[in-house]
């Protein structure tokens, strides 16, 4: 067995298993019409027929919603857990999952006071007549939130969190790896799984197709399914009138896992990344400058760090709202093989420059075509020449010419988007023009 000399050698010759998958998805559930004052006025006056609007009209809805939650907990004999300050909710969820038999349902309901955006009524005075009148304003408030931790037959573990104040915004957290594990088990694909990932699979290509099939339609169907099953703050008449929850991406993580054949290969990979980016000395922390002109007024934060925490090196890249983390870990109890995992995280609140289509679910093709948007999931391709040569070979998608190599000062040309100047006849070059045209979809991701 030969010893790898470069990071390119590691990626070319020492990867025994590789998988790309959406990792964690943290979604907003919200009613778009009720996110501003005039929309709330339309809800109570135009829809419910009240003559005036005040936060007093919201109180009966809140009480009915909280009563419905407690009734649901009692009727289904579900534990109600009060989260304490500083307590990790994930640790509590893991204890319930440890004894779970895999049946679909809610495992427990948690309750915690957290900040949320809510509407209040302030007393305003008419400057001409002196008469007072109520005025709706949006303020931050500490309110009870209910966490429904459950297990879904298709998606595995998840939770949905509801605020108990109008407009009752909610959040959903699910995991693409858990989805892939559930689907692989149902399809009869043998695999070795970690808490959040895979070590190996008898049919890696089929497993990759399962990960690729996780699309906005499946995610939306999951949300609708549980919104129908759980207590709902809006009445059937409200939902019929169009006051239904919509979804958007709050935070998303995209993962590429590469299982290496031996620990030495993992060490060589990070050693070469560090070596190729050092001019002198060997500091514990390395900062790399992105290949672009950055001035004081350039928004966002741009940096790369290569850290050695103990004996496990890690690579971090920050760019605006996006963060990329590449780490190595052992695949124990499945043996001493190291696992290199790259996670690209992009966060936004109903839209950001990092996620151009992270708004309402109508724009969710961004998730379906996440590879172009998460091209930084392979950060070493951007950093060093030795690793760049080991980038995955271009492959045609929906008739697109392929994917050009990323290089300093140029953008990547990835399926399903291409530019006529950089991808000719399926042969990627080192230059990219500014004219992008879609092979499929509606809007270029770049």
Helices and strands as residue ranges (DSSP letters): H 7-13, E 15-30, G 32-34, H 37-41, I 42-47, H 56-75, E 79-82, H 89-98, E 105-125, E 132-152, E 156-163, E 170-175, H 176-186, E 191-194, E 197-201, H 204-212, H 216-229, H 236-240, E 246-260, H 263-275, E 285-288, E 302-309, E 312-319, E 322-330, E 338-347, G 361-363, H 365-368, H 370-373, G 375-378, H 380-383, H 385-388, E 417-419, E 423-424, E 427-428, E 436-438
